[in-house]
Amino acid sequence: MLTLLERDSGGFVIRGEPLPHIDLAEPVRRKKKPDKTGCFWFRDVPGGLRWVLLDVDKFSMPTAIDVVADPGGAVFHLVSLVPACLQDVSFHWQLSSSAGIGHKLGLSVHLWFWFDRAVTDTELSLWAERDNVPIDTALFRTVQPH
């Protein structure tokens, strides 16, 4: 599904769920909090979600790993360094829009993981902070585009 979505330049994923009255066939504002009229469109998924996107920007790679010539090798090196709970599992990866820009040895990548249980945005933020995981935690917000 993610591979199909990659082809849609106007499509993206968010962690929130639409309120029951929202018709996603029409354009919708990404609002979690009420605006001046009291309207909002999305809410946190009760109990959390079973997936996460980890956004890594300009992660320094060893000089022996050529990010341009072997991006897959660079990604697998990075994943070998992530916390144990994300080791030895399958995942989906995408180079981010800043990949290849700036620091030649830096890796900018999106890593998608599926969990064995639902995890809330708060749990993800606390985990990243506690384990000092160098990722963009803004993606753990309800309406943040992925």
C-alpha positions as CSV (number, residue, x, y, z in Angstrom):
1,M,0.0,0.0,0.0
2,L,2.8,2.4,0.8
3,T,4.5,1.7,-2.5
4,L,1.3,2.6,-4.3
5,L,0.9,5.8,-2.2
6,E,4.5,6.8,-3.1
7,R,3.3,7.5,-6.7
8,D,0.6,10.0,-5.5
9,S,2.4,13.3,-5.2
10,G,-0.6,14.8,-3.3
11,G,-1.2,11.8,-1.0
12,F,0.2,11.2,2.5
13,V,-0.6,9.3,5.7
14,I,-1.5,10.8,9.1
15,R,-1.8,9.0,12.4
16,G,-5.3,10.5,13.3
17,E,-8.6,9.1,12.3
18,P,-11.4,11.2,10.7
19,L,-14.5,12.0,12.8
20,P,-17.6,10.0,11.7
21,H,-19.1,13.0,9.8
22,I,-16.1,13.5,7.6
23,D,-16.2,12.5,3.9
24,L,-12.7,11.8,2.8
25,A,-13.8,11.8,-0.8
26,E,-13.7,15.6,-0.5
27,P,-10.8,17.8,0.4
28,V,-10.4,17.9,4.2
29,R,-8.4,20.2,6.5
30,R,-6.0,18.4,8.9
31,K,-7.3,19.8,12.2
32,K,-7.2,18.1,15.5
33,K,-8.2,21.1,17.6
34,P,-11.3,23.2,17.0
35,D,-11.0,26.3,14.8
36,K,-12.9,29.6,15.5
37,T,-16.1,27.9,14.4
38,G,-15.6,25.0,16.8
39,C,-15.0,22.6,13.9
40,F,-12.3,19.9,13.8
41,W,-11.9,16.9,11.6
42,F,-9.5,14.3,13.1
43,R,-8.8,12.7,16.5
44,D,-6.3,10.4,18.0
45,V,-7.0,6.8,17.4
46,P,-8.2,5.4,20.8
47,G,-5.6,2.9,22.0
48,G,-3.1,3.9,19.4
49,L,-2.0,2.4,16.1
50,R,0.0,-0.7,15.2
51,W,2.4,1.2,12.8
52,V,5.0,3.9,12.9
53,L,7.0,5.9,10.5
54,L,10.5,6.9,11.8
55,D,12.0,9.9,9.9
56,V,15.8,9.9,10.1
57,D,17.6,13.0,8.6
58,K,21.3,13.2,7.7
59,F,22.3,10.3,9.8
60,S,26.1,10.1,9.6
61,M,27.3,6.9,7.9
62,P,30.7,5.3,8.0
63,T,32.9,6.3,5.0
64,A,32.9,2.7,3.8
65,I,29.2,2.9,3.2
66,D,28.3,4.8,0.0
67,V,24.7,6.1,0.5
68,V,24.4,7.1,-3.2
69,A,25.8,3.8,-4.7
70,D,24.1,1.5,-2.2
71,P,21.2,3.2,-0.4
72,G,19.8,-0.2,0.6
73,G,23.1,-1.2,2.3
74,A,23.1,2.2,4.1
75,V,19.5,1.6,5.3
76,F,20.3,-1.9,6.6
77,H,23.3,-0.5,8.4
78,L,21.1,2.1,10.0
79,V,18.5,-0.4,11.0
80,S,21.2,-2.6,12.6
81,L,21.7,0.4,15.1
82,V,18.1,0.9,16.1
83,P,16.7,-0.2,19.4
84,A,16.3,-4.0,19.9
85,C,12.5,-3.9,19.6
86,L,13.0,-2.9,15.9
87,Q,15.7,-5.5,15.1
88,D,15.2,-8.6,13.0
89,V,11.8,-7.5,11.7
90,S,10.7,-6.6,8.2
91,F,10.1,-3.0,7.4
92,H,9.4,-0.6,4.5
93,W,11.9,2.1,3.7
94,Q,11.9,5.2,1.4
95,L,14.6,7.8,0.9
96,S,13.3,11.1,2.1
97,S,13.0,14.2,0.0
98,S,16.3,15.5,1.5
99,A,18.2,12.4,0.5
100,G,21.2,13.2,-1.6
101,I,21.2,16.9,-0.6
102,G,24.0,18.3,1.4
103,H,26.2,16.0,3.5
104,K,27.3,13.1,1.1
105,L,27.7,10.6,4.0
106,G,24.4,11.4,5.6
107,L,21.4,9.1,5.2
108,S,17.9,10.6,5.1
109,V,15.2,7.9,5.2
110,H,11.7,7.0,6.2
111,L,11.4,3.6,8.0
112,W,7.9,2.1,8.4
113,F,7.4,-0.6,11.0
114,W,4.4,-2.6,12.0
115,F,4.0,-3.5,15.7
116,D,2.6,-6.5,17.4
117,R,0.3,-4.2,19.4
118,A,-1.2,-0.8,19.2
119,V,1.0,2.1,20.4
120,T,-0.1,5.6,21.2
121,D,1.6,8.8,20.0
122,T,2.5,9.6,23.6
123,E,4.1,6.2,24.0
124,L,6.2,6.7,20.9
125,S,7.3,10.2,22.0
126,L,8.3,8.9,25.4
127,W,10.2,6.0,23.9
128,A,12.1,8.2,21.5
129,E,13.0,10.6,24.3
130,R,13.9,7.9,26.8
131,D,16.1,5.9,24.3
132,N,17.5,9.1,22.7
133,V,16.4,7.9,19.2
134,P,17.5,10.5,16.6
135,I,14.2,10.8,14.8
136,D,11.7,13.5,14.1
137,T,9.0,13.1,16.7
138,A,6.6,15.5,15.0
139,L,5.4,12.5,13.1
140,F,3.8,11.3,16.3
141,R,1.2,14.1,16.1
142,T,-2.3,13.3,15.1
143,V,-2.4,15.3,11.8
144,Q,1.2,15.6,10.8
145,P,1.7,14.5,7.2
146,H,3.9,11.4,6.7
